[in-house]
Amino acid sequence: MKKGLLFQIFHLYYDGFRKMTLGKTLWTIILIKLAIIFLVLKLFFFPDFINTNAKNGDKAGFVSKEILNR
């Protein structure tokens, strides 16, 4: 019985990642580094202007006013 193409592709990747030894460690390090980078970027370079500048929780009004005035 012929298995589906999606199952064959999934099995190829699943089997490859299951047998990795050094690759698992490297992928873990890469994912941890990416998480740290994105957290630092979000915290320090993208402040939350909407919550700090919107009055009384009127976020939609603040955004529409900013879009129309620019």
mmCIF file as Biopython writes it, N, C-alpha, C and O atoms, coordinates in Angstrom:
data_model
#
loop_
_atom_site.group_PDB
_atom_site.id
_atom_site.type_symbol
_atom_site.label_atom_id
_atom_site.label_alt_id
_atom_site.label_comp_id
_atom_site.label_asym_id
_atom_site.label_entity_id
_atom_site.label_seq_id
_atom_site.pdbx_PDB_ins_code
_atom_site.Cartn_x
_atom_site.Cartn_y
_atom_site.Cartn_z
_atom_site.occupancy
_atom_site.B_iso_or_equiv
_atom_site.auth_seq_id
_atom_site.auth_asym_id
_atom_site.pdbx_PDB_model_num
ATOM 1   N N  . MET A ? 1  ? 0.844   -1.178 0.000  1.0 0.0 1  A 1 
ATOM 2   C CA . MET A ? 1  ? 0.000   0.000  0.000  1.0 0.0 1  A 1 
ATOM 3   C C  . MET A ? 1  ? 0.894   1.249  0.000  1.0 0.0 1  A 1 
ATOM 4   O O  . MET A ? 1  ? 1.801   1.367  0.824  1.0 0.0 1  A 1 
ATOM 5   N N  . LYS A ? 2  ? 0.639   2.151  -0.904 1.0 0.0 2  A 1 
ATOM 6   C CA . LYS A ? 2  ? 1.454   3.353  -1.039 1.0 0.0 2  A 1 
ATOM 7   C C  . LYS A ? 2  ? 1.010   4.400  -0.017 1.0 0.0 2  A 1 
ATOM 8   O O  . LYS A ? 2  ? -0.170  4.737  0.083  1.0 0.0 2  A 1 
ATOM 9   N N  . LYS A ? 3  ? 1.975   4.895  0.727  1.0 0.0 3  A 1 
ATOM 10  C CA . LYS A ? 3  ? 1.678   5.919  1.724  1.0 0.0 3  A 1 
ATOM 11  C C  . LYS A ? 3  ? 1.644   7.277  1.041  1.0 0.0 3  A 1 
ATOM 12  O O  . LYS A ? 3  ? 2.231   7.464  -0.024 1.0 0.0 3  A 1 
ATOM 13  N N  . GLY A ? 4  ? 0.958   8.214  1.661  1.0 0.0 4  A 1 
ATOM 14  C CA . GLY A ? 4  ? 0.826   9.549  1.105  1.0 0.0 4  A 1 
ATOM 15  C C  . GLY A ? 4  ? 2.140   10.303 1.089  1.0 0.0 4  A 1 
ATOM 16  O O  . GLY A ? 4  ? 3.049   10.026 1.871  1.0 0.0 4  A 1 
ATOM 17  N N  . LEU A ? 5  ? 2.217   11.248 0.192  1.0 0.0 5  A 1 
ATOM 18  C CA . LEU A ? 5  ? 3.427   12.055 0.044  1.0 0.0 5  A 1 
ATOM 19  C C  . LEU A ? 5  ? 3.711   12.860 1.312  1.0 0.0 5  A 1 
ATOM 20  O O  . LEU A ? 5  ? 4.862   12.978 1.732  1.0 0.0 5  A 1 
ATOM 21  N N  . LEU A ? 6  ? 2.663   13.409 1.916  1.0 0.0 6  A 1 
ATOM 22  C CA . LEU A ? 6  ? 2.867   14.181 3.141  1.0 0.0 6  A 1 
ATOM 23  C C  . LEU A ? 6  ? 3.429   13.307 4.259  1.0 0.0 6  A 1 
ATOM 24  O O  . LEU A ? 6  ? 4.299   13.742 5.013  1.0 0.0 6  A 1 
ATOM 25  N N  . PHE A ? 7  ? 2.935   12.085 4.365  1.0 0.0 7  A 1 
ATOM 26  C CA . PHE A ? 7  ? 3.442   11.179 5.391  1.0 0.0 7  A 1 
ATOM 27  C C  . PHE A ? 7  ? 4.902   10.839 5.136  1.0 0.0 7  A 1 
ATOM 28  O O  . PHE A ? 7  ? 5.689   10.759 6.079  1.0 0.0 7  A 1 
ATOM 29  N N  . GLN A ? 8  ? 5.275   10.638 3.888  1.0 0.0 8  A 1 
ATOM 30  C CA . GLN A ? 8  ? 6.670   10.325 3.567  1.0 0.0 8  A 1 
ATOM 31  C C  . GLN A ? 8  ? 7.587   11.499 3.901  1.0 0.0 8  A 1 
ATOM 32  O O  . GLN A ? 8  ? 8.681   11.305 4.432  1.0 0.0 8  A 1 
ATOM 33  N N  . ILE A ? 9  ? 7.144   12.709 3.593  1.0 0.0 9  A 1 
ATOM 34  C CA . ILE A ? 9  ? 7.948   13.895 3.905  1.0 0.0 9  A 1 
ATOM 35  C C  . ILE A ? 9  ? 8.084   14.048 5.416  1.0 0.0 9  A 1 
ATOM 36  O O  . ILE A ? 9  ? 9.174   14.305 5.927  1.0 0.0 9  A 1 
ATOM 37  N N  . PHE A ? 10 ? 6.959   13.885 6.133  1.0 0.0 10 A 1 
ATOM 38  C CA . PHE A ? 10 ? 6.998   13.976 7.593  1.0 0.0 10 A 1 
ATOM 39  C C  . PHE A ? 10 ? 7.936   12.927 8.182  1.0 0.0 10 A 1 
ATOM 40  O O  . PHE A ? 10 ? 8.734   13.229 9.069  1.0 0.0 10 A 1 
ATOM 41  N N  . HIS A ? 11 ? 7.837   11.711 7.693  1.0 0.0 11 A 1 
ATOM 42  C CA . HIS A ? 11 ? 8.665   10.623 8.218  1.0 0.0 11 A 1 
ATOM 43  C C  . HIS A ? 11 ? 10.151  10.882 7.946  1.0 0.0 11 A 1 
ATOM 44  O O  . HIS A ? 11 ? 10.997  10.555 8.778  1.0 0.0 11 A 1 
ATOM 45  N N  . LEU A ? 12 ? 10.471  11.464 6.792  1.0 0.0 12 A 1 
ATOM 46  C CA . LEU A ? 12 ? 11.858  11.794 6.464  1.0 0.0 12 A 1 
ATOM 47  C C  . LEU A ? 12 ? 12.438  12.768 7.491  1.0 0.0 12 A 1 
ATOM 48  O O  . LEU A ? 12 ? 13.522  12.539 8.027  1.0 0.0 12 A 1 
ATOM 49  N N  . TYR A ? 13 ? 11.707  13.861 7.761  1.0 0.0 13 A 1 
ATOM 50  C CA . TYR A ? 13 ? 12.194  14.845 8.723  1.0 0.0 13 A 1 
ATOM 51  C C  . TYR A ? 13 ? 12.184  14.297 10.144 1.0 0.0 13 A 1 
ATOM 52  O O  . TYR A ? 13 ? 13.118  14.538 10.908 1.0 0.0 13 A 1 
ATOM 53  N N  . TYR A ? 14 ? 11.144  13.570 10.501 1.0 0.0 14 A 1 
ATOM 54  C CA . TYR A ? 14 ? 11.038  13.003 11.847 1.0 0.0 14 A 1 
ATOM 55  C C  . TYR A ? 14 ? 12.188  12.039 12.120 1.0 0.0 14 A 1 
ATOM 56  O O  . TYR A ? 14 ? 12.809  12.088 13.182 1.0 0.0 14 A 1 
ATOM 57  N N  . ASP A ? 15 ? 12.463  11.180 11.174 1.0 0.0 15 A 1 
ATOM 58  C CA . ASP A ? 15 ? 13.547  10.210 11.335 1.0 0.0 15 A 1 
ATOM 59  C C  . ASP A ? 15 ? 14.903  10.914 11.388 1.0 0.0 15 A 1 
ATOM 60  O O  . ASP A ? 15 ? 15.779  10.528 12.162 1.0 0.0 15 A 1 
ATOM 61  N N  . GLY A ? 16 ? 15.070  11.943 10.564 1.0 0.0 16 A 1 
ATOM 62  C CA . GLY A ? 16 ? 16.335  12.679 10.558 1.0 0.0 16 A 1 
ATOM 63  C C  . GLY A ? 16 ? 16.596  13.404 11.864 1.0 0.0 16 A 1 
ATOM 64  O O  . GLY A ? 16 ? 17.706  13.350 12.393 1.0 0.0 16 A 1 
ATOM 65  N N  . PHE A ? 17 ? 15.581  14.088 12.395 1.0 0.0 17 A 1 
ATOM 66  C CA . PHE A ? 17 ? 15.763  14.807 13.654 1.0 0.0 17 A 1 
ATOM 67  C C  . PHE A ? 17 ? 15.891  13.858 14.840 1.0 0.0 17 A 1 
ATOM 68  O O  . PHE A ? 17 ? 16.546  14.186 15.829 1.0 0.0 17 A 1 
ATOM 69  N N  . ARG A ? 18 ? 15.274  12.691 14.747 1.0 0.0 18 A 1 
ATOM 70  C CA . ARG A ? 18 ? 15.339  11.734 15.849 1.0 0.0 18 A 1 
ATOM 71  C C  . ARG A ? 18 ? 16.746  11.159 15.990 1.0 0.0 18 A 1 
ATOM 72  O O  . ARG A ? 18 ? 17.187  10.878 17.104 1.0 0.0 18 A 1 
ATOM 73  N N  . LYS A ? 19 ? 17.445  10.984 14.888 1.0 0.0 19 A 1 
ATOM 74  C CA . LYS A ? 19 ? 18.778  10.378 14.923 1.0 0.0 19 A 1 
ATOM 75  C C  . LYS A ? 19 ? 19.898  11.395 15.126 1.0 0.0 19 A 1 
ATOM 76  O O  . LYS A ? 19 ? 21.058  11.008 15.265 1.0 0.0 19 A 1 
ATOM 77  N N  . MET A ? 20 ? 19.574  12.673 15.145 1.0 0.0 20 A 1 
ATOM 78  C CA . MET A ? 20 ? 20.597  13.699 15.340 1.0 0.0 20 A 1 
ATOM 79  C C  . MET A ? 20 ? 21.121  13.685 16.766 1.0 0.0 20 A 1 
ATOM 80  O O  . MET A ? 20 ? 20.373  13.434 17.711 1.0 0.0 20 A 1 
ATOM 81  N N  . THR A ? 21 ? 22.399  13.953 16.913 1.0 0.0 21 A 1 
ATOM 82  C CA . THR A ? 21 ? 22.957  14.114 18.256 1.0 0.0 21 A 1 
ATOM 83  C C  . THR A ? 21 ? 23.490  15.532 18.425 1.0 0.0 21 A 1 
ATOM 84  O O  . THR A ? 21 ? 23.030  16.267 19.299 1.0 0.0 21 A 1 
ATOM 85  N N  . LEU A ? 22 ? 24.438  15.916 17.613 1.0 0.0 22 A 1 
ATOM 86  C CA . LEU A ? 22 ? 24.999  17.263 17.688 1.0 0.0 22 A 1 
ATOM 87  C C  . LEU A ? 22 ? 23.997  18.293 17.178 1.0 0.0 22 A 1 
ATOM 88  O O  . LEU A ? 22 ? 23.927  19.404 17.702 1.0 0.0 22 A 1 
ATOM 89  N N  . GLY A ? 23 ? 23.232  17.934 16.169 1.0 0.0 23 A 1 
ATOM 90  C CA . GLY A ? 23 ? 22.267  18.860 15.585 1.0 0.0 23 A 1 
ATOM 91  C C  . GLY A ? 23 ? 21.208  19.317 16.566 1.0 0.0 23 A 1 
ATOM 92  O O  . GLY A ? 23 ? 20.792  20.475 16.529 1.0 0.0 23 A 1 
ATOM 93  N N  . LYS A ? 24 ? 20.761  18.424 17.449 1.0 0.0 24 A 1 
ATOM 94  C CA . LYS A ? 24 ? 19.756  18.807 18.445 1.0 0.0 24 A 1 
ATOM 95  C C  . LYS A ? 24 ? 20.292  19.889 19.368 1.0 0.0 24 A 1 
ATOM 96  O O  . LYS A ? 24 ? 19.591  20.844 19.700 1.0 0.0 24 A 1 
ATOM 97  N N  . THR A ? 25 ? 21.538  19.725 19.775 1.0 0.0 25 A 1 
ATOM 98  C CA . THR A ? 25 ? 22.156  20.721 20.651 1.0 0.0 25 A 1 
ATOM 99  C C  . THR A ? 25 ? 22.295  22.056 19.931 1.0 0.0 25 A 1 
ATOM 100 O O  . THR A ? 25 ? 22.016  23.108 20.506 1.0 0.0 25 A 1 
ATOM 101 N N  . LEU A ? 26 ? 22.723  22.014 18.690 1.0 0.0 26 A 1 
ATOM 102 C CA . LEU A ? 26 ? 22.893  23.254 17.931 1.0 0.0 26 A 1 
ATOM 103 C C  . LEU A ? 26 ? 21.560  23.946 17.684 1.0 0.0 26 A 1 
ATOM 104 O O  . LEU A ? 26 ? 21.474  25.169 17.798 1.0 0.0 26 A 1 
ATOM 105 N N  . TRP A ? 27 ? 20.511  23.185 17.347 1.0 0.0 27 A 1 
ATOM 106 C CA . TRP A ? 27 ? 19.186  23.778 17.143 1.0 0.0 27 A 1 
ATOM 107 C C  . TRP A ? 27 ? 18.652  24.378 18.439 1.0 0.0 27 A 1 
ATOM 108 O O  . TRP A ? 27 ? 17.998  25.421 18.418 1.0 0.0 27 A 1 
ATOM 109 N N  . THR A ? 28 ? 18.927  23.726 19.560 1.0 0.0 28 A 1 
ATOM 110 C CA . THR A ? 28 ? 18.495  24.270 20.850 1.0 0.0 28 A 1 
ATOM 111 C C  . THR A ? 28 ? 19.186  25.595 21.128 1.0 0.0 28 A 1 
ATOM 112 O O  . THR A ? 28 ? 18.545  26.547 21.573 1.0 0.0 28 A 1 
ATOM 113 N N  . ILE A ? 29 ? 20.477  25.665 20.871 1.0 0.0 29 A 1 
ATOM 114 C CA . ILE A ? 29 ? 21.220  26.910 21.075 1.0 0.0 29 A 1 
ATOM 115 C C  . ILE A ? 29 ? 20.697  28.001 20.152 1.0 0.0 29 A 1 
ATOM 116 O O  . ILE A ? 29 ? 20.536  29.143 20.582 1.0 0.0 29 A 1 
ATOM 117 N N  . ILE A ? 30 ? 20.429  27.675 18.899 1.0 0.0 30 A 1 
ATOM 118 C CA . ILE A ? 30 ? 19.910  28.654 17.939 1.0 0.0 30 A 1 
ATOM 119 C C  . ILE A ? 30 ? 18.565  29.189 18.398 1.0 0.0 30 A 1 
ATOM 120 O O  . ILE A ? 30 ? 18.338  30.398 18.354 1.0 0.0 30 A 1 
ATOM 121 N N  . LEU A ? 31 ? 17.668  28.315 18.836 1.0 0.0 31 A 1 
ATOM 122 C CA . LEU A ? 31 ? 16.336  28.753 19.271 1.0 0.0 31 A 1 
ATOM 123 C C  . LEU A ? 31 ? 16.406  29.611 20.531 1.0 0.0 31 A 1 
ATOM 124 O O  . LEU A ? 31 ? 15.655  30.578 20.663 1.0 0.0 31 A 1 
ATOM 125 N N  . ILE A ? 32 ? 17.296  29.270 21.453 1.0 0.0 32 A 1 
ATOM 126 C CA . ILE A ? 32 ? 17.460  30.089 22.660 1.0 0.0 32 A 1 
ATOM 127 C C  . ILE A ? 32 ? 17.995  31.471 22.301 1.0 0.0 32 A 1 
ATOM 128 O O  . ILE A ? 32 ? 17.523  32.477 22.830 1.0 0.0 32 A 1 
ATOM 129 N N  . LYS A ? 33 ? 18.977  31.525 21.406 1.0 0.0 33 A 1 
ATOM 130 C CA . LYS A ? 33 ? 19.525  32.815 20.973 1.0 0.0 33 A 1 
ATOM 131 C C  . LYS A ? 33 ? 18.468  33.675 20.287 1.0 0.0 33 A 1 
ATOM 132 O O  . LYS A ? 33 ? 18.384  34.877 20.538 1.0 0.0 33 A 1 
ATOM 133 N N  . LEU A ? 34 ? 17.659  33.060 19.418 1.0 0.0 34 A 1 
ATOM 134 C CA . LEU A ? 34 ? 16.601  33.814 18.743 1.0 0.0 34 A 1 
ATOM 135 C C  . LEU A ? 34 ? 15.580  34.353 19.733 1.0 0.0 34 A 1 
ATOM 136 O O  . LEU A ? 34 ? 15.133  35.493 19.604 1.0 0.0 34 A 1 
ATOM 137 N N  . ALA A ? 35 ? 15.210  33.555 20.709 1.0 0.0 35 A 1 
ATOM 138 C CA . ALA A ? 35 ? 14.251  34.011 21.715 1.0 0.0 35 A 1 
ATOM 139 C C  . ALA A ? 35 ? 14.810  35.195 22.493 1.0 0.0 35 A 1 
ATOM 140 O O  . ALA A ? 35 ? 14.097  36.167 22.740 1.0 0.0 35 A 1 
ATOM 141 N N  . ILE A ? 36 ? 16.074  35.120 22.879 1.0 0.0 36 A 1 
ATOM 142 C CA . ILE A ? 36 ? 16.693  36.221 23.618 1.0 0.0 36 A 1 
ATOM 143 C C  . ILE A ? 36 ? 16.767  37.472 22.755 1.0 0.0 36 A 1 
ATOM 144 O O  . ILE A ? 36 ? 16.466  38.569 23.226 1.0 0.0 36 A 1 
ATOM 145 N N  . ILE A ? 37 ? 17.162  37.317 21.501 1.0 0.0 37 A 1 
ATOM 146 C CA . ILE A ? 37 ? 17.268  38.469 20.603 1.0 0.0 37 A 1 
ATOM 147 C C  . ILE A ? 37 ? 15.917  39.150 20.435 1.0 0.0 37 A 1 
ATOM 148 O O  . ILE A ? 37 ? 15.829  40.375 20.529 1.0 0.0 37 A 1 
ATOM 149 N N  . PHE A ? 38 ? 14.852  38.370 20.184 1.0 0.0 38 A 1 
ATOM 150 C CA . PHE A ? 38 ? 13.540  38.977 19.979 1.0 0.0 38 A 1 
ATOM 151 C C  . PHE A ? 38 ? 13.000  39.608 21.254 1.0 0.0 38 A 1 
ATOM 152 O O  . PHE A ? 38 ? 12.342  40.647 21.192 1.0 0.0 38 A 1 
ATOM 153 N N  . LEU A ? 39 ? 13.262  39.005 22.407 1.0 0.0 39 A 1 
ATOM 154 C CA . LEU A ? 39 ? 12.815  39.613 23.658 1.0 0.0 39 A 1 
ATOM 155 C C  . LEU A ? 39 ? 13.526  40.935 23.911 1.0 0.0 39 A 1 
ATOM 156 O O  . LEU A ? 39 ? 12.893  41.905 24.327 1.0 0.0 39 A 1 
ATOM 157 N N  . VAL A ? 40 ? 14.829  40.988 23.668 1.0 0.0 40 A 1 
ATOM 158 C CA . VAL A ? 40 ? 15.582  42.226 23.871 1.0 0.0 40 A 1 
ATOM 159 C C  . VAL A ? 40 ? 15.111  43.291 22.890 1.0 0.0 40 A 1 
ATOM 160 O O  . VAL A ? 40 ? 14.936  44.448 23.273 1.0 0.0 40 A 1 
ATOM 161 N N  . LEU A ? 41 ? 14.904  42.922 21.640 1.0 0.0 41 A 1 
ATOM 162 C CA . LEU A ? 41 ? 14.424  43.896 20.659 1.0 0.0 41 A 1 
ATOM 163 C C  . LEU A ? 41 ? 13.068  44.454 21.055 1.0 0.0 41 A 1 
ATOM 164 O O  . LEU A ? 41 ? 12.843  45.661 20.964 1.0 0.0 41 A 1 
ATOM 165 N N  . LYS A ? 42 ? 12.170  43.592 21.490 1.0 0.0 42 A 1 
ATOM 166 C CA . LYS A ? 42 ? 10.835  44.051 21.856 1.0 0.0 42 A 1 
ATOM 167 C C  . LYS A ? 42 ? 10.882  44.957 23.079 1.0 0.0 42 A 1 
ATOM 168 O O  . LYS A ? 42 ? 10.208  45.986 23.110 1.0 0.0 42 A 1 
ATOM 169 N N  . LEU A ? 43 ? 11.658  44.594 24.069 1.0 0.0 43 A 1 
ATOM 170 C CA . LEU A ? 43 ? 11.683  45.377 25.301 1.0 0.0 43 A 1 
ATOM 171 C C  . LEU A ? 43 ? 12.329  46.750 25.129 1.0 0.0 43 A 1 
ATOM 172 O O  . LEU A ? 43 ? 11.828  47.741 25.659 1.0 0.0 43 A 1 
ATOM 173 N N  . PHE A ? 44 ? 13.429  46.813 24.397 1.0 0.0 44 A 1 
ATOM 174 C CA . PHE A ? 44 ? 14.190  48.051 24.352 1.0 0.0 44 A 1 
ATOM 175 C C  . PHE A ? 44 ? 13.960  48.906 23.110 1.0 0.0 44 A 1 
ATOM 176 O O  . PHE A ? 44 ? 14.120  50.125 23.173 1.0 0.0 44 A 1 
ATOM 177 N N  . PHE A ? 45 ? 13.589  48.302 21.987 1.0 0.0 45 A 1 
ATOM 178 C CA . PHE A ? 45 ? 13.495  49.074 20.759 1.0 0.0 45 A 1 
ATOM 179 C C  . PHE A ? 45 ? 12.072  49.300 20.276 1.0 0.0 45 A 1 
ATOM 180 O O  . PHE A ? 45 ? 11.859  50.108 19.372 1.0 0.0 45 A 1 
ATOM 181 N N  . PHE A ? 46 ? 11.099  48.615 20.847 1.0 0.0 46 A 1 
ATOM 182 C CA . PHE A ? 46 ? 9.712   48.791 20.436 1.0 0.0 46 A 1 
ATOM 183 C C  . PHE A ? 46 ? 8.844   49.071 21.654 1.0 0.0 46 A 1 
ATOM 184 O O  . PHE A ? 46 ? 8.120   48.188 22.112 1.0 0.0 46 A 1 
ATOM 185 N N  . PRO A ? 47 ? 8.906   50.290 22.184 1.0 0.0 47 A 1 
ATOM 186 C CA . PRO A ? 47 ? 8.076   50.607 23.350 1.0 0.0 47 A 1 
ATOM 187 C C  . PRO A ? 47 ? 6.595   50.637 22.964 1.0 0.0 47 A 1 
ATOM 188 O O  . PRO A ? 47 ? 6.251   50.771 21.789 1.0 0.0 47 A 1 
ATOM 189 N N  . ASP A ? 48 ? 5.743   50.512 23.950 1.0 0.0 48 A 1 
ATOM 190 C CA . ASP A ? 48 ? 4.306   50.442 23.715 1.0 0.0 48 A 1 
ATOM 191 C C  . ASP A ? 48 ? 3.714   51.852 23.716 1.0 0.0 48 A 1 
ATOM 192 O O  . ASP A ? 48 ? 3.276   52.346 24.755 1.0 0.0 48 A 1 
ATOM 193 N N  . PHE A ? 49 ? 3.703   52.496 22.544 1.0 0.0 49 A 1 
ATOM 194 C CA . PHE A ? 49 ? 3.208   53.860 22.432 1.0 0.0 49 A 1 
ATOM 195 C C  . PHE A ? 49 ? 1.700   53.945 22.584 1.0 0.0 49 A 1 
ATOM 196 O O  . PHE A ? 49 ? 1.183   54.932 23.108 1.0 0.0 49 A 1 
ATOM 197 N N  . ILE A ? 50 ? 0.997   52.934 22.138 1.0 0.0 50 A 1 
ATOM 198 C CA . ILE A ? 50 ? -0.468  52.995 22.159 1.0 0.0 50 A 1 
ATOM 199 C C  . ILE A ? 50 ? -0.980  53.027 23.594 1.0 0.0 50 A 1 
ATOM 200 O O  . ILE A ? 50 ? -1.814  53.868 23.927 1.0 0.0 50 A 1 
ATOM 201 N N  . ASN A ? 51 ? -0.501  52.132 24.443 1.0 0.0 51 A 1 
ATOM 202 C CA . ASN A ? 51 ? -0.982  52.113 25.831 1.0 0.0 51 A 1 
ATOM 203 C C  . ASN A ? 51 ? -0.563  53.352 26.605 1.0 0.0 51 A 1 
ATOM 204 O O  . ASN A ? 51 ? -1.297  53.804 27.484 1.0 0.0 51 A 1 
ATOM 205 N N  . THR A ? 52 ? 0.597   53.908 26.300 1.0 0.0 52 A 1 
ATOM 206 C CA . THR A ? 52 ? 1.049   55.079 27.050 1.0 0.0 52 A 1 
ATOM 207 C C  . THR A ? 52 ? 0.380   56.359 26.581 1.0 0.0 52 A 1 
ATOM 208 O O  . THR A ? 52 ? 0.233   57.289 27.375 1.0 0.0 52 A 1 
ATOM 209 N N  . ASN A ? 53 ? -0.034  56.444 25.316 1.0 0.0 53 A 1 
ATOM 210 C CA . ASN A ? 53 ? -0.600  57.683 24.790 1.0 0.0 53 A 1 
ATOM 211 C C  . ASN A ? 53 ? -2.116  57.673 24.647 1.0 0.0 53 A 1 
ATOM 212 O O  . ASN A ? 53 ? -2.719  58.741 24.540 1.0 0.0 53 A 1 
ATOM 213 N N  . ALA A ? 54 ? -2.743  56.521 24.643 1.0 0.0 54 A 1 
ATOM 214 C CA . ALA A ? 54 ? -4.200  56.460 24.519 1.0 0.0 54 A 1 
ATOM 215 C C  . ALA A ? 54 ? -4.832  56.863 25.846 1.0 0.0 54 A 1 
ATOM 216 O O  . ALA A ? 54 ? -4.384  56.445 26.914 1.0 0.0 54 A 1 
ATOM 217 N N  . LYS A ? 55 ? -5.885  57.686 25.762 1.0 0.0 55 A 1 
ATOM 218 C CA . LYS A ? 55 ? -6.551  58.165 26.973 1.0 0.0 55 A 1 
ATOM 219 C C  . LYS A ? 55 ? -7.755  57.287 27.273 1.0 0.0 55 A 1 
ATOM 220 O O  . LYS A ? 55 ? -8.575  57.017 26.395 1.0 0.0 55 A 1 
ATOM 221 N N  . ASN A ? 56 ? -7.853  56.854 28.495 1.0 0.0 56 A 1 
ATOM 222 C CA . ASN A ? 56 ? -8.995  56.071 28.991 1.0 0.0 56 A 1 
ATOM 223 C C  . ASN A ? 56 ? -9.255  54.818 28.162 1.0 0.0 56 A 1 
ATOM 224 O O  . ASN A ? 56 ? -10.410 54.437 27.972 1.0 0.0 56 A 1 
ATOM 225 N N  . GLY A ? 57 ? -8.226  54.187 27.679 1.0 0.0 57 A 1 
ATOM 226 C CA . GLY A ? 57 ? -8.387  52.928 26.950 1.0 0.0 57 A 1 
ATOM 227 C C  . GLY A ? 57 ? -8.934  53.080 25.546 1.0 0.0 57 A 1 
ATOM 228 O O  . GLY A ? 57 ? -9.393  52.097 24.965 1.0 0.0 57 A 1 
ATOM 229 N N  . ASP A ? 58 ? -8.901  54.274 24.982 1.0 0.0 58 A 1 
ATOM 230 C CA . ASP A ? 58 ? -9.420  54.498 23.627 1.0 0.0 58 A 1 
ATOM 231 C C  . ASP A ? 58 ? -8.300  54.272 22.615 1.0 0.0 58 A 1 
ATOM 232 O O  . ASP A ? 58 ? -7.818  55.213 21.983 1.0 0.0 58 A 1 
ATOM 233 N N  . LYS A ? 59 ? -7.900  53.022 22.472 1.0 0.0 59 A 1 
ATOM 234 C CA . LYS A ? 59 ? -6.798  52.686 21.573 1.0 0.0 59 A 1 
ATOM 235 C C  . LYS A ? 59 ? -7.180  52.889 20.116 1.0 0.0 59 A 1 
ATOM 236 O O  . LYS A ? 59 ? -6.381  53.398 19.330 1.0 0.0 59 A 1 
ATOM 237 N N  . ALA A ? 60 ? -8.394  52.497 19.751 1.0 0.0 60 A 1 
ATOM 238 C CA . ALA A ? 60 ? -8.830  52.629 18.355 1.0 0.0 60 A 1 
ATOM 239 C C  . ALA A ? 60 ? -8.886  54.092 17.948 1.0 0.0 60 A 1 
ATOM 240 O O  . ALA A ? 60 ? -8.491  54.439 16.835 1.0 0.0 60 A 1 
ATOM 241 N N  . GLY A ? 61 ? -9.366  54.945 18.824 1.0 0.0 61 A 1 
ATOM 242 C CA . GLY A ? 61 ? -9.419  56.375 18.528 1.0 0.0 61 A 1 
ATOM 243 C C  . GLY A ? 61 ? -8.034  56.969 18.377 1.0 0.0 61 A 1 
ATOM 244 O O  . GLY A ? 61 ? -7.802  57.795 17.494 1.0 0.0 61 A 1 
ATOM 245 N N  . PHE A ? 62 ? -7.115  56.556 19.230 1.0 0.0 62 A 1 
ATOM 246 C CA . PHE A ? 62 ? -5.743  57.054 19.151 1.0 0.0 62 A 1 
ATOM 247 C C  . PHE A ? 62 ? -5.088  56.646 17.840 1.0 0.0 62 A 1 
ATOM 248 O O  . PHE A ? 62 ? -4.433  57.459 17.188 1.0 0.0 62 A 1 
ATOM 249 N N  . VAL A ? 63 ? -5.265  55.382 17.454 1.0 0.0 63 A 1 
ATOM 250 C CA . VAL A ? 63 ? -4.654  54.888 16.216 1.0 0.0 63 A 1 
ATOM 251 C C  . VAL A ? 63 ? -5.249  55.594 15.010 1.0 0.0 63 A 1 
ATOM 252 O O  . VAL A ? 63 ? -4.514  56.005 14.113 1.0 0.0 63 A 1 
ATOM 253 N N  . SER A ? 64 ? -6.566  55.740 14.971 1.0 0.0 64 A 1 
ATOM 254 C CA . SER A ? 64 ? -7.189  56.405 13.814 1.0 0.0 64 A 1 
ATOM 255 C C  . SER A ? 64 ? -6.771  57.866 13.733 1.0 0.0 64 A 1 
ATOM 256 O O  . SER A ? 64 ? -6.558  58.382 12.636 1.0 0.0 64 A 1 
ATOM 257 N N  . LYS A ? 65 ? -6.648  58.544 14.874 1.0 0.0 65 A 1 
ATOM 258 C CA . LYS A ? 65 ? -6.206  59.943 14.873 1.0 0.0 65 A 1 
ATOM 259 C C  . LYS A ? 65 ? -4.773  60.054 14.364 1.0 0.0 65 A 1 
ATOM 260 O O  . LYS A ? 65 ? -4.459  60.958 13.590 1.0 0.0 65 A 1 
ATOM 261 N N  . GLU A ? 66 ? -3.904  59.143 14.793 1.0 0.0 66 A 1 
ATOM 262 C CA . GLU A ? 66 ? -2.515  59.168 14.346 1.0 0.0 66 A 1 
ATOM 263 C C  . GLU A ? 66 ? -2.398  58.876 12.851 1.0 0.0 66 A 1 
ATOM 264 O O  . GLU A ? 66 ? -1.584  59.490 12.161 1.0 0.0 66 A 1 
ATOM 265 N N  . ILE A ? 67 ? -3.196  57.955 12.356 1.0 0.0 67 A 1 
ATOM 266 C CA . ILE A ? 67 ? -3.140  57.619 10.929 1.0 0.0 67 A 1 
ATOM 267 C C  . ILE A ? 67 ? -3.639  58.783 10.085 1.0 0.0 67 A 1 
ATOM 268 O O  . ILE A ? 67 ? -3.044  59.105 9.057  1.0 0.0 67 A 1 
ATOM 269 N N  . LEU A ? 68 ? -4.722  59.411 10.509 1.0 0.0 68 A 1 
ATOM 270 C CA . LEU A ? 68 ? -5.296  60.505 9.727  1.0 0.0 68 A 1 
ATOM 271 C C  . LEU A ? 68 ? -4.446  61.765 9.783  1.0 0.0 68 A 1 
ATOM 272 O O  . LEU A ? 68 ? -4.423  62.527 8.816  1.0 0.0 68 A 1 
ATOM 273 N N  . ASN A ? 69 ? -3.755  62.005 10.876 1.0 0.0 69 A 1 
ATOM 274 C CA . ASN A ? 69 ? -2.952  63.224 11.013 1.0 0.0 69 A 1 
ATOM 275 C C  . ASN A ? 69 ? -1.597  63.128 10.335 1.0 0.0 69 A 1 
ATOM 276 O O  . ASN A ? 69 ? -0.935  64.149 10.150 1.0 0.0 69 A 1 
ATOM 277 N N  . ARG A ? 70 ? -1.173  61.952 9.965  1.0 0.0 70 A 1 
ATOM 278 C CA . ARG A ? 70 ? 0.131   61.824 9.315  1.0 0.0 70 A 1 
ATOM 279 C C  . ARG A ? 70 ? -0.073  61.926 7.873  1.0 0.0 70 A 1 
ATOM 280 O O  . ARG A ? 70 ? 0.887   61.847 7.106  1.0 0.0 70 A 1 
#
